[in-house]
Amino acid sequence: MDDLDLDFAVTYNGQYIFSKDRVLFTSPISKLHLRHLISYAKKEGTEIALGTKDAMLGSKIMSFGLGSFSQRISRFVPSVLTRTVSQSFNRMVSKVVPQKEEDLLHLMNQPIYQVLMLMTPEESEKAAADFEDLKLTRSNPFASDVINQGNSKLEGIRRVGKEYGFDLNQVMAFGDSDNDLEMLAGVGMSVAMGNGSSSVKEAAKHITTSNQQDGIHKALEHFGVLSSEKVFVSRDYHFNKVKTFHHMMDERTQEEPRAWDLEGATHRAGFKIEELVEFVRAASPSEEDFGQAVSQLHQALDKAAGKVAKKTPAQQDLIGQVDALIDTLYFTYGSFVLMGVDPERIFDIVHQANMGKIFPDGKAHFDPVTHKILKPDNWEEKYAPEPAIKKELQRQLKAYERHKERNKS
């Protein structure tokens, strides 16, 4: 925790959540359930481990199984052989290193937040039927996690969000196992590890490299959470995200302040004009009204050109460009203010949609004729921002209605 400088940790599938200075939530498994699980494991001849606040204890073999070496080895075991390997391993372990029931019962003197049982998927289904009051999930091909019903990684993140003031669509989550599917489906940005299961990769919006290839670090660089090289970092959170986008698209960033040339400035202004026309169209009750509004925009453009020509001479001027762009940004924020819309989360939605235009090879692809950025085949399904923007605006409207109701009472 201290080494990684984490603010909090959601552990044991949401059963034990803590920050640097306090425990935020606990959900220990009852002593009665623990006794039944220990008896069940003894009867079935399966290895079992108990999760305390500090470590998973009670099984030397399970500790080995959680290690990096065995995790690497497990990747080379075909899924069709999982059952055979697991059962053979259990039989061998029970003979060579028999587990002592009294040691497990002694561990029960402290709170236990998760039980790990070495078993096949079929054996997990049978155990789940015998323990309906508990929840069994799988984090690897050889074992099941046992926790209390009603808890999960997603619920754990939701609880932390209530404590720290964020909601699930602001969360980026990484997963590699089927017990991550609920979490990946419930957060704003889901990332599958390269070593993850096929179902995890199908569910996630983005796939990174494996946990042995710095997959998390690479994804954080990809989405602008971490800087990939030594460049200046702004105090403006949104600027840094857009800078990351341009680094991915252009494979470089501009570090020294410089003015745009006329061709580049006209090109960028054209992008803004298109968005302004979309803005006016979204305010037009009919096609006739839209046509009239576009005519007014033409008149406004001609009027602005005459006004500006009288104010300053035509020259390439860094200060003048920056002043105009800041005014544009300020006017945009003002439009949101007058609409009563908070753009914070909407910006993140659009940023994720833009970053989704990166192809599996890690690069942007461009139309050879128009030079516009192309979108991957699954972009509409996974990244199109309109549904998420609609959901966020509905959230803001509901928040306002709740505020009105509270003021009435």
JOJO-V453059 format. One record per residue. N is the residue number from 1. OMEGA is omega in whole degrees, 0 to 359 (NA if undefined). D_FIRST is the distance of its C-alpha to the first C-alpha in Angstrom with 1 decimal. Layout:
# JOJO-V453059
n->N omega->OMEGA d_first->D_FIRST
n->N omega->OMEGA d_first->D_FIRST
This chain:
# JOJO-V453059
n->1 omega->180 d_first->0.0
n->2 omega->182 d_first->3.8
n->3 omega->181 d_first->5.6
n->4 omega->181 d_first->5.4
n->5 omega->179 d_first->5.9
n->6 omega->177 d_first->5.4
n->7 omega->180 d_first->7.9
n->8 omega->179 d_first->7.9
n->9 omega->174 d_first->7.9
n->10 omega->186 d_first->11.4
n->11 omega->179 d_first->11.9
n->12 omega->177 d_first->15.2
n->13 omega->178 d_first->17.2
n->14 omega->182 d_first->16.5
n->15 omega->182 d_first->17.3
n->16 omega->184 d_first->14.1
n->17 omega->182 d_first->12.2
n->18 omega->174 d_first->10.0
n->19 omega->182 d_first->8.7
n->20 omega->187 d_first->7.3
n->21 omega->181 d_first->10.8
n->22 omega->175 d_first->12.5
n->23 omega->184 d_first->13.2
n->24 omega->182 d_first->14.8
n->25 omega->174 d_first->16.7
n->26 omega->177 d_first->17.7
n->27 omega->182 d_first->20.5
n->28 omega->176 d_first->21.3
n->29 omega->184 d_first->24.1
n->30 omega->179 d_first->27.3
n->31 omega->180 d_first->28.7
n->32 omega->179 d_first->31.8
n->33 omega->180 d_first->30.1
n->34 omega->179 d_first->28.2
n->35 omega->180 d_first->31.5
n->36 omega->180 d_first->33.1
n->37 omega->179 d_first->30.5
n->38 omega->178 d_first->30.7
n->39 omega->180 d_first->34.5
n->40 omega->180 d_first->34.4
n->41 omega->179 d_first->32.4
n->42 omega->181 d_first->34.9
n->43 omega->183 d_first->37.8
n->44 omega->180 d_first->36.7
n->45 omega->181 d_first->35.6
n->46 omega->180 d_first->32.2
n->47 omega->183 d_first->28.9
n->48 omega->177 d_first->26.3
n->49 omega->184 d_first->22.8
n->50 omega->183 d_first->21.1
n->51 omega->174 d_first->17.6
n->52 omega->180 d_first->16.3
n->53 omega->184 d_first->13.2
n->54 omega->186 d_first->11.9
n->55 omega->172 d_first->13.7
n->56 omega->190 d_first->16.8
n->57 omega->173 d_first->19.6
n->58 omega->182 d_first->23.4
n->59 omega->177 d_first->24.2
n->60 omega->181 d_first->24.1
n->61 omega->179 d_first->25.5
n->62 omega->176 d_first->22.9
n->63 omega->176 d_first->20.2
n->64 omega->182 d_first->22.2
n->65 omega->179 d_first->22.6
n->66 omega->182 d_first->18.9
n->67 omega->184 d_first->18.7
n->68 omega->181 d_first->19.0
n->69 omega->182 d_first->22.7
n->70 omega->177 d_first->23.9
n->71 omega->178 d_first->22.2
n->72 omega->180 d_first->24.2
n->73 omega->185 d_first->27.3
n->74 omega->181 d_first->27.2
n->75 omega->183 d_first->27.6
n->76 omega->178 d_first->31.1
n->77 omega->179 d_first->32.3
n->78 omega->183 d_first->34.6
n->79 omega->181 d_first->33.9
n->80 omega->180 d_first->37.4
n->81 omega->183 d_first->36.6
n->82 omega->182 d_first->33.4
n->83 omega->181 d_first->35.5
n->84 omega->181 d_first->37.4
n->85 omega->182 d_first->34.4
n->86 omega->182 d_first->32.5
n->87 omega->178 d_first->35.6
n->88 omega->180 d_first->36.6
n->89 omega->179 d_first->33.2
n->90 omega->181 d_first->33.3
n->91 omega->180 d_first->36.8
n->92 omega->182 d_first->36.0
n->93 omega->183 d_first->32.9
n->94 omega->178 d_first->34.8
n->95 omega->186 d_first->37.5
n->96 omega->182 d_first->35.6
n->97 omega->181 d_first->32.7
n->98 omega->182 d_first->33.8
n->99 omega->182 d_first->31.1
n->100 omega->181 d_first->31.9
n->101 omega->181 d_first->32.1
n->102 omega->178 d_first->31.9
n->103 omega->179 d_first->28.5
n->104 omega->179 d_first->27.2
n->105 omega->177 d_first->29.1
n->106 omega->178 d_first->27.6
n->107 omega->181 d_first->24.0
n->108 omega->178 d_first->25.2
n->109 omega->175 d_first->25.4
n->110 omega->181 d_first->21.8
n->111 omega->178 d_first->20.6
n->112 omega->187 d_first->20.3
n->113 omega->178 d_first->18.6
n->114 omega->175 d_first->19.7
n->115 omega->178 d_first->22.4
n->116 omega->182 d_first->22.7
n->117 omega->179 d_first->26.3
n->118 omega->183 d_first->27.8
n->119 omega->179 d_first->30.5
n->120 omega->176 d_first->32.3
n->121 omega->179 d_first->32.4
n->122 omega->178 d_first->35.8
n->123 omega->177 d_first->34.7
n->124 omega->179 d_first->31.8
n->125 omega->178 d_first->34.5
n->126 omega->180 d_first->36.6
n->127 omega->180 d_first->33.7
n->128 omega->178 d_first->32.9
n->129 omega->180 d_first->36.5
n->130 omega->182 d_first->36.4
n->131 omega->184 d_first->33.3
n->132 omega->180 d_first->34.0
n->133 omega->180 d_first->32.0
n->134 omega->182 d_first->28.8
n->135 omega->179 d_first->27.2
n->136 omega->176 d_first->27.0
n->137 omega->182 d_first->25.1
n->138 omega->178 d_first->24.8
n->139 omega->176 d_first->21.8
n->140 omega->185 d_first->23.9
n->141 omega->191 d_first->27.7
n->142 omega->187 d_first->27.7
n->143 omega->176 d_first->25.8
n->144 omega->172 d_first->25.4
n->145 omega->179 d_first->22.6
n->146 omega->180 d_first->24.2
n->147 omega->178 d_first->22.9
n->148 omega->174 d_first->24.8
n->149 omega->177 d_first->27.1
n->150 omega->179 d_first->26.1
n->151 omega->178 d_first->22.4
n->152 omega->175 d_first->20.8
n->153 omega->181 d_first->18.0
n->154 omega->179 d_first->20.2
n->155 omega->177 d_first->20.9
n->156 omega->178 d_first->17.2
n->157 omega->179 d_first->16.8
n->158 omega->179 d_first->20.0
n->159 omega->178 d_first->18.9
n->160 omega->179 d_first->15.9
n->161 omega->177 d_first->18.6
n->162 omega->181 d_first->20.9
n->163 omega->187 d_first->18.4
n->164 omega->174 d_first->17.5
n->165 omega->173 d_first->20.9
n->166 omega->178 d_first->20.8
n->167 omega->192 d_first->22.6
n->168 omega->182 d_first->22.3
n->169 omega->173 d_first->24.5
n->170 omega->187 d_first->22.1
n->171 omega->168 d_first->19.3
n->172 omega->182 d_first->18.9
n->173 omega->179 d_first->17.9
n->174 omega->180 d_first->17.9
n->175 omega->177 d_first->19.6
n->176 omega->185 d_first->21.5
n->177 omega->183 d_first->22.9
n->178 omega->177 d_first->25.4
n->179 omega->175 d_first->23.1
n->180 omega->188 d_first->21.6
n->181 omega->179 d_first->25.0
n->182 omega->180 d_first->25.0
n->183 omega->182 d_first->21.7
n->184 omega->180 d_first->23.2
n->185 omega->188 d_first->26.4
n->186 omega->183 d_first->25.0
n->187 omega->182 d_first->22.9
n->188 omega->180 d_first->24.4
n->189 omega->182 d_first->23.4
n->190 omega->183 d_first->22.9
n->191 omega->177 d_first->22.1
n->192 omega->175 d_first->23.1
n->193 omega->180 d_first->21.7
n->194 omega->178 d_first->24.6
n->195 omega->183 d_first->24.3
n->196 omega->179 d_first->24.4
n->197 omega->181 d_first->27.4
n->198 omega->179 d_first->30.5
n->199 omega->177 d_first->30.1
n->200 omega->180 d_first->26.6
n->201 omega->179 d_first->28.0
n->202 omega->184 d_first->31.0
n->203 omega->187 d_first->29.0
n->204 omega->177 d_first->26.6
n->205 omega->183 d_first->27.8
n->206 omega->177 d_first->26.4
n->207 omega->178 d_first->25.8
n->208 omega->178 d_first->23.7
n->209 omega->185 d_first->23.6
n->210 omega->178 d_first->22.1
n->211 omega->175 d_first->18.6
n->212 omega->182 d_first->20.3
n->213 omega->177 d_first->21.5
n->214 omega->184 d_first->18.5
n->215 omega->181 d_first->19.6
n->216 omega->180 d_first->16.7
n->217 omega->181 d_first->16.9
n->218 omega->179 d_first->20.7
n->219 omega->179 d_first->20.7
n->220 omega->174 d_first->18.6
n->221 omega->182 d_first->21.2
n->222 omega->183 d_first->24.0
n->223 omega->173 d_first->23.2
n->224 omega->177 d_first->22.7
n->225 omega->175 d_first->19.0
n->226 omega->177 d_first->18.7
n->227 omega->183 d_first->21.7
n->228 omega->178 d_first->23.3
n->229 omega->183 d_first->25.2
n->230 omega->177 d_first->25.8
n->231 omega->180 d_first->27.6
n->232 omega->180 d_first->27.8
n->233 omega->181 d_first->25.4
n->234 omega->171 d_first->27.0
n->235 omega->177 d_first->25.7
n->236 omega->182 d_first->27.3
n->237 omega->183 d_first->24.8
n->238 omega->177 d_first->27.8
n->239 omega->182 d_first->29.4
n->240 omega->179 d_first->26.3
n->241 omega->179 d_first->26.4
n->242 omega->178 d_first->30.2
n->243 omega->177 d_first->29.8
n->244 omega->178 d_first->27.6
n->245 omega->181 d_first->30.3
n->246 omega->176 d_first->33.0
n->247 omega->179 d_first->31.2
n->248 omega->183 d_first->31.1
n->249 omega->187 d_first->34.7
n->250 omega->183 d_first->36.2
n->251 omega->174 d_first->34.0
n->252 omega->174 d_first->34.0
n->253 omega->179 d_first->33.4
n->254 omega->184 d_first->35.6
n->255 omega->179 d_first->34.1
n->256 omega->178 d_first->37.3
n->257 omega->178 d_first->38.9
n->258 omega->179 d_first->42.2
n->259 omega->174 d_first->44.8
n->260 omega->168 d_first->45.6
n->261 omega->187 d_first->49.0
n->262 omega->181 d_first->51.4
n->263 omega->180 d_first->50.8
n->264 omega->181 d_first->47.0
n->265 omega->179 d_first->47.3
n->266 omega->179 d_first->49.9
n->267 omega->180 d_first->47.7
n->268 omega->179 d_first->44.7
n->269 omega->178 d_first->47.0
n->270 omega->176 d_first->48.3
n->271 omega->183 d_first->44.9
n->272 omega->179 d_first->44.8
n->273 omega->179 d_first->48.4
n->274 omega->179 d_first->47.7
n->275 omega->178 d_first->44.8
n->276 omega->177 d_first->47.1
n->277 omega->175 d_first->49.8
n->278 omega->179 d_first->47.4
n->279 omega->180 d_first->46.5
n->280 omega->179 d_first->50.3
n->281 omega->180 d_first->51.0
n->282 omega->176 d_first->48.4
n->283 omega->186 d_first->50.4
n->284 omega->179 d_first->53.8
n->285 omega->183 d_first->55.6
n->286 omega->178 d_first->57.9
n->287 omega->179 d_first->58.7
n->288 omega->179 d_first->61.5
n->289 omega->179 d_first->59.2
n->290 omega->179 d_first->56.7
n->291 omega->178 d_first->59.6
n->292 omega->180 d_first->60.7
n->293 omega->178 d_first->57.2
n->294 omega->177 d_first->57.0
n->295 omega->178 d_first->60.3
n->296 omega->177 d_first->59.1
n->297 omega->177 d_first->56.1
n->298 omega->179 d_first->58.6
n->299 omega->180 d_first->60.6
n->300 omega->179 d_first->57.4
n->301 omega->179 d_first->56.5
n->302 omega->180 d_first->60.1
n->303 omega->180 d_first->60.1
n->304 omega->180 d_first->56.7
n->305 omega->178 d_first->58.1
n->306 omega->181 d_first->61.1
n->307 omega->182 d_first->59.2
n->308 omega->181 d_first->56.8
n->309 omega->179 d_first->59.6
n->310 omega->185 d_first->61.3
n->311 omega->188 d_first->58.2
n->312 omega->176 d_first->57.0
n->313 omega->178 d_first->58.5
n->314 omega->178 d_first->57.1
n->315 omega->178 d_first->54.9
n->316 omega->190 d_first->51.5
n->317 omega->180 d_first->49.4
n->318 omega->182 d_first->45.7
n->319 omega->180 d_first->45.8
n->320 omega->179 d_first->47.9
n->321 omega->181 d_first->45.7
n->322 omega->179 d_first->42.5
n->323 omega->181 d_first->44.4
n->324 omega->181 d_first->45.7
n->325 omega->178 d_first->42.3
n->326 omega->177 d_first->40.6
n->327 omega->177 d_first->43.5
n->328 omega->178 d_first->43.0
n->329 omega->181 d_first->39.3
n->330 omega->177 d_first->40.3
n->331 omega->180 d_first->43.0
n->332 omega->176 d_first->40.7
n->333 omega->179 d_first->38.3
n->334 omega->178 d_first->41.5
n->335 omega->177 d_first->42.6
n->336 omega->180 d_first->39.4
n->337 omega->182 d_first->39.8
n->338 omega->174 d_first->43.4
n->339 omega->185 d_first->42.4
n->340 omega->183 d_first->39.8
n->341 omega->175 d_first->37.2
n->342 omega->185 d_first->33.6
n->343 omega->189 d_first->32.9
n->344 omega->183 d_first->29.1
n->345 omega->179 d_first->28.1
n->346 omega->176 d_first->31.4
n->347 omega->180 d_first->30.5
n->348 omega->178 d_first->27.3
n->349 omega->181 d_first->29.6
n->350 omega->178 d_first->32.1
n->351 omega->178 d_first->29.5
n->352 omega->179 d_first->28.2
n->353 omega->179 d_first->31.9
n->354 omega->179 d_first->32.7
n->355 omega->177 d_first->29.8
n->356 omega->178 d_first->31.1
n->357 omega->174 d_first->34.2
n->358 omega->181 d_first->32.6
n->359 omega->182 d_first->34.2
n->360 omega->178 d_first->32.6
n->361 omega->177 d_first->33.5
n->362 omega->183 d_first->31.1
n->363 omega->172 d_first->34.0
n->364 omega->177 d_first->36.1
n->365 omega->185 d_first->39.7
n->366 omega->175 d_first->42.6
n->367 omega->184 d_first->46.1
n->368 omega->182 d_first->48.6
n->369 omega->184 d_first->51.1
n->370 omega->182 d_first->49.3
n->371 omega->175 d_first->46.2
n->372 omega->180 d_first->44.1
n->373 omega->176 d_first->40.7
n->374 omega->180 d_first->41.0
n->375 omega->175 d_first->38.8
n->376 omega->184 d_first->37.6
n->377 omega->184 d_first->39.5
n->378 omega->186 d_first->36.8
n->379 omega->182 d_first->36.0
n->380 omega->183 d_first->38.1
n->381 omega->188 d_first->36.5
n->382 omega->192 d_first->32.8
n->383 omega->183 d_first->32.8
n->384 omega->191 d_first->35.9
n->385 omega->188 d_first->34.8
n->386 omega->179 d_first->37.7
n->387 omega->180 d_first->36.5
n->388 omega->177 d_first->33.1
n->389 omega->178 d_first->34.8
n->390 omega->180 d_first->37.2
n->391 omega->180 d_first->34.5
n->392 omega->178 d_first->32.7
n->393 omega->175 d_first->36.1
n->394 omega->177 d_first->36.9
n->395 omega->180 d_first->33.6
n->396 omega->178 d_first->34.7
n->397 omega->178 d_first->38.2
n->398 omega->178 d_first->37.0
n->399 omega->178 d_first->34.8
n->400 omega->179 d_first->38.0
n->401 omega->177 d_first->40.1
n->402 omega->179 d_first->37.8
n->403 omega->179 d_first->37.9
n->404 omega->181 d_first->41.7
n->405 omega->179 d_first->42.0
n->406 omega->180 d_first->39.9
n->407 omega->178 d_first->42.2
n->408 omega->182 d_first->45.3
n->409 omega->NA d_first->44.3
